[in-house]
Amino acid sequence: MQVIGRTLSVILVAAAMPLPPLAAAQEICDPELRVSADDPNGYRLRGDRCEGLFIESVSGSLNLASLHFAPRGFPVAFGETVGITSTPAADSAVRLRIVSLKRGVHYRMDTVRSPDAVAYSWSTDLVDSLALSDEDLGLLSWVVMDVGGRPRTVYSPVLVDGGSGRVEVVIVPDVALDEVYVSLLATDDRGTEGGYLEFERPVDLGWYPAHQPVSFPLSAEGNGRGLDAGLYRLEIGAVIEGGGAGTLEVYLHLADR
């Protein structure tokens, strides 16, 4: 299997030469988020990132909320600075996102980093003021790269201050579910796929309320720690309570560990 990108962990950092405010906002901020104009904690450009509260919008039935190395607990008190680490799958702009998993608190942080950056420190002042705990936060990092001749969003697991453990996935369903099934297969940047490493493994939590995070290891065998470095396709399927189904397909990159 072909290994994509660098195999050494990279800590995301602020660029040495910051963009002008308007250009930075257009590059970093998500224009589709609705924000209350009079909310001082509203989602807006704050230095090298866009961060804050937004007005809830309708999404799909299954939403990827976090891909991280467990545990994702922050080793310092909120209100301090936390190191966020990821390994990009390609030499292109790296996007980092932190989202609230807490129902009713619609918080998000977005930033964009250079692929050759070596350190990024995130100030947790705002999440501290919102009374969000470490377990209330999901972490995502991704690049857009060519896979099989098509641009794909390819995620890499996020580490907090250098910790490592099993790779965990968190999804948040917009509707109640009866069961969630996980399939995983290896691929490469040409789109050549191997056989399934896992096929329709049930998460087996019993019940999945709407808007509540569902967490599970990337791989049942070795909890994701025995997987080779390279590119994978993760398929998440769900049976919706009362009838129907939902699906989510995710490309992800693992580096050597």
C-alpha positions in Angstrom: 0.0 0.0 0.0 1.4 3.4 -1.0 2.1 5.8 1.9 0.8 9.3 1.3 2.6 12.4 2.4 5.1 12.7 5.3 5.3 10.1 8.0 6.5 12.3 10.8 4.0 14.1 13.0 3.7 17.9 12.3 2.5 20.5 14.8 0.3 23.0 13.0 1.5 26.6 13.4 0.6 30.2 12.6 2.3 31.5 9.5 5.2 33.9 10.0 3.6 36.5 7.8 -0.1 37.0 8.7 -2.7 37.8 6.0 -4.5 41.1 6.0 -7.7 40.9 8.0 -10.1 40.8 5.1 -8.0 38.3 3.1 -7.6 36.2 6.3 -11.3 36.2 7.0 -12.1 35.1 3.5 -9.6 32.3 3.6 -10.3 31.0 7.1 -13.9 31.8 8.0 -16.9 29.7 6.9 -19.2 32.1 5.1 -22.1 29.6 5.4 -22.3 29.9 9.1 -25.1 32.2 10.4 -24.0 34.5 13.2 -25.8 36.9 15.5 -24.4 40.4 14.8 -24.7 41.6 18.4 -23.2 38.5 20.0 -19.7 39.3 21.4 -18.9 35.6 21.4 -20.1 35.2 17.8 -18.1 33.4 15.2 -15.6 35.8 13.6 -12.0 36.4 12.8 -9.9 36.4 16.0 -6.2 36.8 15.0 -5.1 33.7 13.2 -8.4 31.8 13.4 -12.2 32.2 13.1 -13.9 31.2 16.4 -17.1 31.6 18.3 -20.8 30.8 18.4 -23.1 30.5 15.4 -26.8 29.9 14.8 -27.7 26.2 14.3 -28.1 25.1 10.7 -29.7 22.0 9.2 -27.1 19.3 8.3 -27.1 15.7 7.1 -28.3 12.7 9.1 -24.7 11.8 10.0 -22.0 14.3 10.7 -18.3 13.7 11.3 -17.4 15.6 14.5 -14.0 14.3 15.5 -11.1 12.1 14.4 -8.4 12.1 17.2 -6.0 10.1 19.2 -7.6 9.1 22.5 -7.8 10.4 25.1 -8.5 13.9 23.8 -8.5 15.4 27.3 -6.5 18.6 27.5 -3.5 18.4 29.9 -3.8 22.1 30.9 -6.6 24.1 32.4 -8.9 25.8 30.0 -8.1 29.5 29.6 -4.5 28.5 28.8 -2.8 27.6 25.5 -3.0 24.1 24.1 -0.8 22.5 21.4 -2.7 20.9 18.5 -0.9 18.4 16.3 -1.7 16.7 13.0 0.0 15.0 10.1 -1.2 16.2 6.7 -1.7 13.7 3.9 -0.3 16.1 1.2 1.6 19.3 0.7 -1.4 21.6 0.6 -3.3 23.9 2.9 -4.1 22.2 6.2 -7.5 23.0 7.8 -8.0 22.6 11.5 -11.5 22.6 13.1 -12.6 22.4 16.7 -16.4 22.0 17.3 -18.7 21.7 20.3 -20.3 18.3 20.9 -22.5 19.7 23.6 -26.1 19.9 22.6 -27.4 23.5 22.3 -23.9 25.1 22.2 -23.0 25.8 18.6 -19.4 26.7 18.8 -16.7 26.3 16.2 -13.0 27.2 15.6 -11.5 27.2 12.1 -7.9 27.9 11.0 -5.8 27.3 8.0 -2.1 26.3 8.1 0.8 25.8 5.8 1.8 22.1 5.3 5.4 22.9 6.2 4.4 24.5 9.6 5.9 23.1 12.7 3.8 24.4 15.7 0.4 25.8 16.5 -0.8 26.9 19.9 -4.6 27.4 20.4 -5.8 29.8 23.1 -8.8 28.2 25.0 -10.0 31.5 26.5 -13.3 31.5 24.6 -14.2 27.9 25.2 -13.4 28.4 28.9 -15.9 31.3 29.0 -18.5 29.1 27.4 -18.0 26.5 30.1 -17.1 23.7 27.5 -15.1 20.8 28.8 -12.5 18.8 26.9 -15.1 16.0 26.4 -17.4 18.6 24.8 -15.0 19.3 21.9 -14.4 17.5 18.6 -11.2 17.9 16.6 -10.7 17.6 12.9 -7.8 18.2 10.5 -7.8 17.8 6.7 -6.4 18.6 3.3 -8.0 18.5 -0.1 -6.1 16.2 -2.4 -6.4 14.2 -5.6 -7.6 10.6 -5.0 -8.3 8.6 -8.1 -8.5 11.7 -10.3 -11.0 13.5 -8.0 -10.5 16.1 -5.3 -11.2 14.5 -1.9 -11.3 15.7 1.6 -8.7 13.6 3.5 -8.6 13.7 7.3 -5.7 13.0 9.6 -6.2 12.2 13.3 -5.5 15.1 15.7 -3.4 14.9 18.8 -3.5 17.3 21.8 -0.2 18.3 23.3 1.6 15.2 21.9 -0.5 12.5 23.6 -1.3 9.3 21.6 -3.4 6.3 22.0 -6.1 4.6 19.8 -7.7 6.5 17.0 -11.2 7.4 17.8 -14.0 8.6 15.5 -17.0 10.7 16.7 -20.1 11.3 14.7 -23.2 13.3 15.7 -26.5 12.1 14.1 -29.3 14.7 13.5 -31.9 11.9 14.0 -32.3 9.0 16.5 -30.6 5.8 15.3 -31.1 2.1 16.0 -27.6 1.0 15.1 -24.3 2.3 13.5 -22.1 0.1 11.3 -18.5 0.6 10.5 -16.5 -0.6 7.4 -12.8 0.2 6.7 -10.7 -0.5 3.7 -7.2 0.5 2.5 -6.7 2.5 -0.6 -4.1 4.8 -2.2 -4.0 8.2 -4.0 -4.7 6.4 -7.4 -8.0 5.2 -5.9 -6.8 1.5 -5.9 -8.6 -0.2 -3.1 -7.7 -3.4 -1.2 -10.2 -5.7 0.6 -12.2 -4.7 3.6 -10.3 -4.7 6.8 -13.6 -4.5 8.6 -17.1 -4.8 7.2 -20.3 -3.5 8.8 -19.0 -3.9 12.4 -21.8 -2.8 14.7 -20.9 -0.1 17.2 -23.4 -1.8 19.5 -24.2 0.9 22.0 -27.9 -0.1 22.1 -29.5 3.3 21.4 -28.4 6.5 19.7 -30.3 9.7 20.5 -30.4 12.6 18.1 -27.7 15.2 18.5 -25.7 13.1 20.9 -22.1 12.2 20.0 -21.4 8.6 19.1 -17.7 7.6 19.7 -16.0 4.4 18.5 -12.5 3.2 17.7 -11.3 3.3 14.1 -10.6 -0.4 14.2 -11.8 -3.1 16.6 -8.6 -5.1 16.1 -5.9 -3.3 18.0 -8.3 -0.3 18.4 -6.7 1.3 15.4 -3.1 1.0 16.7 -2.1 -1.9 14.4 -3.1 -0.2 11.1 -0.3 0.5 8.6 0.5 4.0 7.6 -1.4 5.1 4.5 -4.7 6.1 3.1 -8.0 4.5 4.1 -11.7 4.8 3.3 -14.1 4.7 6.2 -17.7 3.9 5.5 -20.3 4.6 8.3 -23.8 3.3 7.9 -26.7 3.8 10.2 -30.2 2.5 10.6 -32.6 5.4 11.4 -35.1 4.8 14.2 -38.5 4.4 12.7 -37.1 3.4 9.2 -34.6 4.6 6.7 -30.8 4.7 6.5 -28.0 7.1 6.5 -24.4 6.8 5.2 -21.2 8.8 5.6 -17.9 8.2 3.6 -14.6 9.5 5.0 -11.1 9.4 3.5 -8.4 9.4 6.2 -4.6 9.2 6.3 -2.5 7.5 9.0 1.2 8.3 9.5 3.8 6.0 10.9 3.7 5.7 14.7 
